[in-house]
Amino acid sequence: MPTSRAPRSPRGSRVQTLAQAPFPFLRGILAELAVPAVAPLPPLSRPRRLRRLPHVVVCVIALGLGLAAMDELSDGYRLGFPLGTLSGFALGVAVVLALWRPVPAWWLSLGATVVAAAAAHSDIVAAFPGPVPGPDWPWSTSAMMAQAFVLFLLALRLPTRVAVGALSLTSLATYVLQSLAGGPSYPPTARLPGPSYHPTGALAVVVFAAVVLLGTALRGRREARTQLVEQASLTEEERARRTVLEERSRIARELHDVVAHHMSVISIQAQVAPHLVENPTDELKENLEGIRQNALEALTELRRVLGVLRSENPEDPYGLGAGAGVAPDAPQPTLGRLDALVENTRAAGLDVTTEITGEQLPLAPGVELSAYRIIQEALSNALRHAPGSAVKVELWHFPRGLQVRVVNSRPQRPAPPSPGAGHGLLGMRERVAMLGGTLVTSETSCGGFAVAAFLPGNGTAPADAAARTDDTFTGLPADTFTGIPGEETP
């Protein structure tokens, strides 16, 4: 017959939990200290001729500490040639090994010190009676310095919990050696009783804690600086990506307005067409009604997309409509409104002239809209970055399309901090690429800036565009980037 177990008291379970709590932490530290894999100490980034200087300095220090430890352990600890030499050599090797494998180096340094101290304890007691001063024990000067270098390199390259774990185990080993092993016992009749060695355990723990704290602080500072640089890079990339997406959304919104106009015309014509024919057949009425319904449904879907893409708070610091776009319900501009744009720019403080060359052929609505937006953005950039400059807007009409060129002279005064996002050229490239055109931007020889774009008249690139190199397609004259005609080169 099964017996029911008495419920465990909350107090008993709490005590058991507290008793078992440290073990997972200790197991985690020991597991991390058992993994030797870690990236080697990186060289200096600058100057390039001294990239390996830290490694050379550490190797020289390791050589000096190794030789000093050999002499101190062989003579001071009276370990003799084999054990004293091997222990000192192990301390020097541990310092060098810490450059590439700090965890094995720490184990090697601690193990060599513990073995040497334990082996020398009985000899020190026998060789140095109480009143006679003995050597430093359990940490000799060279062993303490070697262990400090190893702990510093370990804290500089491994997480804080691993460095603290190594420091804790080092302190525990020091306590075991100095407190539990103890010093020699003297008879009551002995005069001036005292230890046969100079205890260095407390000093060693303080030194080790200081170097671990310093290494952890430097590692945290380096990681913070690296994260700051990465965050700045990600922020800049995100700004550029967001600007491109906003410009694409605005392009889609403006194209919607153009398409919506034509769809509205199709709907109206399909509704009026039956009244223009005497005795229209039922099939004709049904087909026209289907055309009208499809046009209305497409127009409704486009308006839904427009509601998502439109900006509610457009930014236009100079009143030119550049940046986020014009008001959502305003008609989309064309080159017919170029004069008003130029007048607004003149009122803002720029000397703007226009020149139109060639026979003005009909252009696709998207081409006129993109040309207007490119001129608008170029004038806005001139206001931001070239105050007091003279700007010339040129339009060349070719049989294949339209070339737009906006060039400004060097600024007459320093530019104030720009209120824009700094990615207006990305929007220009998006518009030109959408229409299959070309865009070239560059500084001029006179200290100004030029923007030149060619837009195919029908909004699509010619089939032989890649093979054409004549000015019919590119439309770029020889003096595109020489500044405004008549301006003297500085």
N, C-alpha and C positions, 0 to 999 in steps of 0.2 A: 504494500500500500504506500503510494508516494507520500512523502512528508513535505509540507510547505515550508519554504525557507523564510526565516525572519527577515523583514525588510531591513536594509542597511541604513544606519542612521546617517543623516546629512553630514554630521560632524566627521564620522569615519570616512565617508567618501571624499570630503574636502581635504582631510589630512593625507589620504592616499594620492589625491591629485597633486597636492603641493609637493609630496615626496617624489612623484614621478616627473614633475615639470622640468627640472634641470636636465634630465637625461636626453630628451630629444635635442635640446640645444647643444649639449656637449657632443652628442653623436654627429650633429650637423657640422660643428666646427672641426671635429676630427676628420670627418669625411672630406671637407674642403681642404684641410691641411694635408690630406693624403693624395691630393691630385696635383701632380707637378706641372701640368701643362699651363703655360702662361706666355703671352707674347714677350719677346725680348725687349730690353730697354731701348726705346727708339733713339736715333742720333739727333743731334741738334739740327734745326731747320736752317739756321744761319749763324755765323758765316759758314759757307759750304766747305772751306778748307779746314775748319775745326769741327766737323760734324762728329768725329769719333773722339773728341777730347775727353768727355766724361768717362768713356770706357777706358781710355789710357790712364787717366788719373786714378780710377778705381783699381786698375791692375797694379799700378805702382804702389798704392796704399796697401793692397793685399800682399805684395812682396815684402814690404817693410814689416807689416804685422806678423806675417808668417815667420820671418827670421827672428823677430823679437820673441815670439811665442816659443819657438824652438829653444832659444837660449834660456828663457825664463822657466819653462817647464822642465828642461833637462837639468839645470843647475839649481834653481830656486826650489822647485818641487822635488828634486832628487829622483826624477823618474828615469834618468839614464838616457843613453842614446836611442834605443829602439822606440820606446813608448813616448818619450818627450818629443823626439823629432817627428814621429808620425802625428802626434796631436797638434803640434805647431803647424806642420804642413797641412793638416786637415782644416785648420782655422783660416790659413791663407787661401786655400782652394775654395772654401765656403764663401769668402768675400767675392772672389771672381765669379763663382757659379751663380751668385745672387743677381748678376746682370742678366742672365738668361733663365734661370730656374730658382726663384727666391725661396720656394717652399722646401725643396731638397737641400738648399744651402742652409736654411734655418735648422733643419733636422741635423745636418752634418755638424754645424757649429755647436749646437746645444749638446749633441751626443759626445763630441770630442771633449768639451769642457767638463761634462759630468763624469766621463771615464777618467780624465786626468785628475779631477778633484778627488774622486773616490779612491783612486789608486795612490794618490799622494798623501791621503789623510794620516795613515799610520806612520809613514816616514816622517811627516812634519812633526807629529807628536813625539817621536823618538829623537829626532835631530835637534829640535828646539824646545828646551825646557821652558817652564812658565815665565821666569823673568827675562828670558832672552827673546828679543823681538823676532817674530817669524815672518814668512811671506804673506802676501795677500791671498786669501782663500775664502770662498771657493772660486771667486772670479779674479784671475790675475789681470793686470792692466791690459796686456795685449789681447787676452780672451774677451774682456769686457768691450774693448774697442771693436774687435771683429764682430761680436754679436750685435753691437749697436749699429754698425754699418749694414749688416744683414737685415736686421729688423726695419731699418729705415727704408731700404730698397723694397722690402716686402710690403710695408705700409704704403709706399708710393705707387704700387702697381696692383694691389689686390684690395678687395672690399674691406670696409672698416671692421666688420665682424671677424674676418680671418686674421687681420692684424691684431685685434684685441684677443682673439683666441691664442695666437702665438705668444703674445705678451703674458697672458695668464699662465700658460703652460711653462714658460720660462721662469716666471715668479714662483710657481709651484715647485719646480725642480730646485730652485735656489733655496726655498724654505726647507725642503726635505734634506738637502745637503748640509745646510748650516745649523738648522734647529734640531733635527732628529739625529744627525751624526754627532753633533756637539763637539766640544773640545776635550782635552785630556783632564783627568781628575788628579788632584794633588793631595798628598797626605796633609793632615791638619798642622803638622810641625813645619811644613814648607813655608818659607818666607816669600812674600810678594807673589802669591799665586796669581795666575792669569793664563789666558789662552796661549797656545804655542803658535798662533797665526793671527793675522790682522783681518777681522771679518769684513767682507766687502759686499755682503748680500743686499743690505738696505741701499747702499749707494748704487749698486748695479740695477736694482729694480727702478730707482728714480731715474737713472740715465736712460734705461730702456723705455720707460713710460714717456719721457720727453721726446725721444727720437720717433716713437710711434705716433705721438700727437703731431709732431712736425710733419712727418710723412703723410699722415691722413689729411692734414690741412692743405698741404700742397696738392695732393691728389684731388681733393674736393674742389680746389680752385681751378685746377686744370680741366676737370670735367664740366664745371660750370661755364668756363670760357668756351669749351667745345660745344656745349649745348646752346650757348648764346649765339655762336656763329652759325650753327645748323638752323636754329630758329629764325635768325635773320634771313638766311638763304631761302628757307621754306616760306617765310612771309613774303619775300620779294617774288618768288615763283607763284605764290597764291594770288598776289596782287595782279601780276601779269595775266594769269589764267582767268581771274575774275573780270579783268578789263576786256579780254577777248570775248568772254561769254556775254558780257553786257553789250559789246558792240555787235555781236552776232544776233542777240535778241533785238536790238534796235533795227538792224538790217531786216530781220524777219518781219518786224512790225511795220516798217515802211513799205516793204514789198507787199505785205498784206493789204495796205491801203491802196496800193496801185492795182492789185488783183481784184480787190473788192469793188473798185470802180467799174472795171470791165464786167465783172459778174453781175453787177446791178444793171448795167446797160443791156446785157444779154437777157436778163429777166424781163426787163421792160419791153424790149423788142419782141420777145416771145409772146408777151401778153397782148401787144398791139397788132402783131402780124395777122391774126385771123380777121381783124376788122378792115384790113387793106385789100382783102380778096373777096370777090363776089362769090357767094355761095360756096364757102370753104367746106371741104369734105370732113367727115367725122374723123378719118385717119389723120388728116392734117391738124385738126384741132387737138387730137389726142397727143400727137407728137410734140406740138408746140407747148402744150400744157406740161408734158414730161420734161421738156427742156427747161421750162420756167421753174418747175419744182426742183429739179436738180441744181439749178443755179441758186435758188433760195436756200437749199440745204447746204451747199458748199459755202455760201456767204455766211450762214449761221455758224458753221464750224470755224470759219476763218475769224469771225468775231469772238468766238470763245477763246481761240488761241491768242488773239490780240489782247483780251482781258488779262491773260496771264503774263504776257510779255511787256505790257506798257509799264513805264515808270511813273510812280505817283508824285515823286518830288524831283524833277529834273534840276540839275545844277548848271547854271550859265553865268559865271562870274563877270563876264564882259558884255552880256546882253546880245551875243551873236547867235545864240541857239546851239553853241558847240558844247560838247561834253555828253550829258545824258540825253539830250534831245529836246525837242520843242514840246509844247503842251500836247497831251494825248489826243485831243479832239481837233487840233489845227490841221489844215490841209498840208500835204507834203510839198515842200518847196521844189522849184525847178530853176533852171538858169534864167528864167524870166524875172526872178526876184534877186538877181545878182546885184543890180544897182542899189537896192535897199540894203543889202548886206555890206556893200562897199561904203555907203554913207554912214552906216552904224559904226564901221571900223574907223572911219575918219573922225567921227565924233568922239571916239575913245582915245584918240591921240596919235594915229598913224597917218602918214602920207601915202595914200593908195592910188595907183593908176591902173587902168585896165586897157587891154588891147585884144581885139578879136580879129582873127585872120581867117580867110577862106569862106566858102559858100556854106551857109548854115543849112544843113540837111536835117530832115526829121530824125530824131534820136529816140531810142526806147525810153520809156519813163524811168526805168531803173538806172539807166546811164545818166540821165539828167539829174536825178536825185543824188547819185553817188558823186558826180562832178561837183554839185553844189556843196555836199557835205565835205568833200576834200578841200575845197577852197575855204569853207567855213572853218575847218580845223586848222588849216595852215595860217589863216589870219589870226585865229585865236592864239596859236603858238607864237606868232610874231609879237602879239601884244604882251604875252607872258615873258618871253625870253629876249626880245630885242626892242625895248622901249625906245621911242624916238627914231626908229629906222624908217627907211622908205621902202615900200612894198610895191611890186609890180605883179599884176595878175594877167596872164596871157592865155588865150584860148585859140587853138588851131583846129579848124574843121577840115578833116580829110575825108576822102570817099569811104575809107574803111572805118572811120571813127573819129573820136575827139581826143585831143591832147590838152591837158591842163598843166600849167606851169605857174607856180607861185614862188617868187624869190624876193628876199628882203636883204637890205644892206646891213652893215655892221651896226650894232646898237650904239646910241649916243650916250647912254648912261647905264650904270649897273642895273641888272634885272632884279626886281624884288623877289622874295620867296614865292614860288609858284603855287597857286591854289589847286592846280589840276592833279590828276593821278599820275602823270608822267608816261602814259602809254597811248597817246593820241596816234602815233605812227602805226601802232598795231591795228587800230581801227581802219586806217587808210588801206593798209595791206589786205585786211579782210575784205573790204569793199572791192578793191581792184581784183583780187583773186577770185571773188565770186562772179565777176563779170568776164573773167578771162583776159584781163588787161595786164599792164606792166606798171611798176612803180619804182622810182629811183629817188632817193633822198641823200643829200650830202651837203657839207659845208662848202661855201663858195671861196674863190681865191681872194675875195675882198673882205672876208670876215663875216659874211652873212650866212644864209641858209636857203637852200632851194629844194622844192618839192616838184617833181615832174611825174605825171601819170598819163598813160594812154588807155582809153576805154573804147573797145569795139562798139560800133554804132548800134548793133543789134543785141549787145549784151553777152555775146559769146565769142571766144577767140577763133580766128580763122584756122582752117585745117592745116595751112602751111605756115603757121605762125612761128614754129620752132626753126624752120629753114630760112625765114626771111630776115635779112639784116639791113634792108634799106629803110630810109626815113619814112616811107609810107606807112609802115606799121608802128615802129617805135616812136616816130614823131619827135625825136630829141635832136634839136639843133646842136651845132658844134659848141655854142657858147652857153650851154645849159647851166653850167656851174661856174661861170665867170663873174657872176654878180649882175647888178643892174647896168645896162649899157650906159656908158658915159661916166661911170663912177671910177675914180682913180684907185689903183691898187695900192694898199698901204706898203 
